[in-house]
């Protein structure tokens, strides 16, 4: 958190117009690389996955709820070894 604060304070000293231009350039680069379409696709897949109730999905959500997301991802990864 302290590192984020240092960066924020450093950015706050820069000209707003410059920051806006850099932000626009970064956003445009992502757009040109298909980021918007990727995000839309990810939303669709997430929705389909959430609607598709399977025993494995229920177990993943149970582990995530009780032990945290890292534990659930570890459980999922172990199944594919």
C-alpha positions as CSV (number, residue, x, y, z in Angstrom):
1,X,0.0,0.0,0.0
2,X,2.9,2.3,0.8
3,X,4.4,1.8,-2.6
4,X,1.1,2.6,-4.3
5,X,0.9,5.8,-2.3
6,X,4.4,6.8,-3.4
7,X,3.5,6.2,-7.0
8,X,0.3,8.2,-6.7
9,X,2.1,11.1,-5.1
10,X,4.7,11.1,-7.9
11,X,2.0,11.0,-10.6
12,X,0.1,13.8,-8.9
13,X,3.1,16.1,-9.5
14,X,3.0,15.5,-13.3
15,X,0.9,17.7,-15.6
16,X,-2.6,16.5,-15.9
17,X,-2.6,16.9,-19.7
18,X,0.4,14.6,-20.0
19,X,-1.1,12.0,-17.8
20,X,-4.3,12.1,-19.9
21,X,-2.4,11.6,-23.1
22,X,-0.4,8.7,-21.8
23,X,-3.7,7.1,-20.4
24,X,-5.3,7.6,-23.8
25,X,-2.3,6.0,-25.6
26,X,-2.4,3.0,-23.3
27,X,-6.2,2.5,-23.7
28,X,-5.9,2.9,-27.5
29,X,-3.1,0.3,-27.6
30,X,-5.3,-2.2,-25.7
31,X,-8.2,-1.4,-28.0
32,X,-6.0,-2.0,-31.1
33,X,-4.9,-5.3,-29.6
34,X,-8.5,-6.5,-29.2
35,X,-8.8,-5.9,-25.5
36,X,-12.4,-4.7,-25.7
37,X,-13.5,-7.8,-27.6
38,X,-11.5,-10.0,-25.2
39,X,-13.3,-8.4,-22.2
40,X,-16.7,-8.9,-23.8
41,X,-15.8,-12.6,-24.6
42,X,-14.6,-13.1,-21.0
43,X,-17.9,-11.7,-19.7
44,X,-19.9,-14.1,-21.9
45,X,-17.8,-17.1,-20.9
46,X,-18.0,-16.1,-17.2
47,X,-21.8,-15.9,-17.5
48,X,-22.0,-19.3,-19.2
49,X,-19.8,-20.9,-16.7
50,X,-21.7,-19.4,-13.8
51,X,-25.0,-20.7,-15.3
52,X,-23.6,-24.2,-16.0
53,X,-24.1,-25.8,-12.6
54,X,-21.7,-28.8,-12.3
55,X,-20.5,-30.8,-9.2
56,X,-17.0,-29.5,-9.9
57,X,-18.2,-25.9,-10.1
58,X,-20.1,-26.3,-6.9
59,X,-17.0,-27.7,-5.2
60,X,-14.8,-24.9,-6.5
61,X,-17.2,-22.3,-5.2
62,X,-17.5,-24.0,-1.8
63,X,-13.7,-24.1,-1.4
64,X,-13.4,-20.5,-2.5
65,X,-16.1,-19.4,-0.1
66,X,-14.7,-21.4,2.9
67,X,-10.9,-21.3,2.2
68,X,-10.4,-18.5,-0.3
69,X,-9.9,-18.2,-4.0
70,X,-6.2,-19.3,-3.9
71,X,-7.2,-22.6,-2.3
72,X,-9.9,-23.1,-4.9
73,X,-7.5,-22.4,-7.8
74,X,-5.0,-24.8,-6.2
75,X,-7.7,-27.5,-6.0
76,X,-8.7,-26.9,-9.6
77,X,-5.0,-27.1,-10.8
78,X,-4.4,-30.3,-8.9
79,X,-7.1,-32.0,-10.9
80,X,-5.2,-31.4,-14.2
81,X,-1.8,-32.8,-13.1
